[in-house]
Amino acid sequence: MRISQRQLRQIIMQEMRKIKASNRHLMAEGSAGNPIRITPAYLNRLIKEEYELAMHQKRLAESRRRRLRAQRLAESKRRQLAAKRRRNNETIYYY
C-alpha cells in the first residue's frame, strides 16, 4: 500500500499530538492519567500546617486590633488632657 505525502504528514501530526497530549497529562498532577497519591500522615501534616497558618493570621489580626484600640484610647486621653489644660488656663475676668 502506498502512502501519499499528504497522508504521511497527517499521520505524523496525529502522532505528535498524541505525544504532546500524553506529556501534558504526565506533567499535570491530579489528572486522570497521573493521580495524586498521598498518605494519611501527609494529609494530616498538610491540615496541621494550614491550621497553624490560619491561627497565626488570626493572632496577627487580633494583635493589630488591640494595637489600634490602644492607640485610639491614648489619642482620646491626650485630647481630653489638652482640653482640660485649655480650660484651666482660661483667664476669667470679673467686672
Summary of the structure (lengths in Angstrom):
residues: 95
radius of gyration: 36.4
end to end distance: 128.1
largest distance: 128.1
contacts: 164
relative contact order: 0.04
helix: 76%
strand: 0%
